[in-house]
């Protein structure tokens, strides 16, 4: 929901320990936080603070350690607007007219 914070989390393993990064709609979205769990496992987290509609999209998490093909996983983030009842931002005013003008 708009205004919330959201964290994307992935745990990856490999020898050597993989590097993990994230792209959104094909573009880099900055650094996440990587915590080494043991000699071959890492926990990667990426925070989206104060979620806005433009934060929605396809996020591709990639783990790569130089051995073989990188492991990838796609996460779709859909941002919902909070619901509210309809209200007027500007209400029409009463008008008095004279016939023939």
C-alpha atoms as one frame of an Amber mdcrd trajectory, in Angstrom:
protein
   0.000   0.000   0.000   1.202   3.515  -0.750   3.325   4.948   2.077   4.294
   1.570   3.547   7.832   0.205   3.677   8.600  -3.080   1.921  11.650  -5.350
   1.994  12.557  -7.838  -0.735  14.576 -10.724   0.741  16.532 -13.503  -0.992
  18.887 -16.159   0.358  21.488 -17.431  -2.106  24.166 -20.077  -1.827  27.218
 -21.017  -3.890  30.982 -21.565  -3.781  32.486 -19.032  -3.886  29.862 -16.956
  -2.058  27.677 -15.211  -4.651  27.198 -11.487  -5.099  23.536 -10.471  -5.265
  22.048  -7.441  -6.997  18.629  -6.197  -8.074  17.278  -4.527 -11.202  13.836
  -3.003 -11.705  12.444  -3.057 -15.237  16.039  -3.643 -16.434  17.665  -0.724
 -14.565  19.811  -0.828 -11.427  17.928   0.340  -8.331  20.884   0.825  -6.001
  22.517  -1.246  -3.335  20.867  -3.720  -1.072  22.255  -5.180   2.118  24.109
  -8.490   1.995  24.783 -10.463   5.178  27.024 -13.524   5.033  25.335 -16.445
   6.835  28.131 -18.985   6.399  31.004 -19.650   3.982  28.650 -20.258   1.048
  25.332 -18.575   1.914  24.266 -14.929   1.882  21.014 -13.186   2.842  20.246
 -10.247   0.580  17.639  -7.607   1.401  16.517  -4.535  -0.494  14.321  -1.920
   1.182  11.695   0.141  -0.593  10.836   2.963   1.811   7.625   5.003   1.608
   6.308   2.941  -1.311   4.812   5.002  -4.142   3.030   3.893  -7.350   6.229
   4.437  -9.375   7.980   1.797  -7.193   5.791  -0.891  -8.729   7.204  -3.122
 -11.443   9.278  -6.203 -12.083  12.324  -6.620  -9.852  14.971  -9.128 -11.009
  17.175 -10.505  -8.216  20.419 -11.981  -9.541  23.040 -14.038  -7.690  26.371
 -14.542  -9.441  29.716 -15.928  -8.309  31.554 -16.400 -11.608  30.710 -20.127
 -11.803  28.292 -21.165 -14.539  25.129 -19.201 -15.204  23.796 -16.615 -12.746
  20.717 -17.554 -10.704  17.833 -15.128 -11.228  14.401 -14.699  -9.706  11.724
 -12.200 -10.665   9.540 -10.471  -8.076   6.537  -8.383  -9.169   5.707  -5.470
  -6.868   2.195  -4.076  -7.234   1.437  -0.885  -5.319  -2.169  -0.408  -4.261
  -3.584   3.009  -3.497  -5.454   3.268  -0.204  -9.199   3.272  -0.696 -11.287
   6.280   0.277 -14.849   7.374  -0.264 -15.563   9.894  -3.040 -15.477  13.578
  -2.142 -15.497  16.868  -4.028 -12.296  18.869  -4.229 -14.342  21.705  -5.675
 -18.129  21.805  -5.398 -20.268  23.695  -7.920 -21.777  26.980  -6.720 -25.369
  28.163  -7.018 -25.897  30.497  -9.968 -28.617  33.078 -10.541 -29.260  33.950
 -14.203 -31.442  36.531 -15.844 -33.370  35.329 -18.883 -32.302  36.976 -22.144
 -28.745  37.841 -21.083
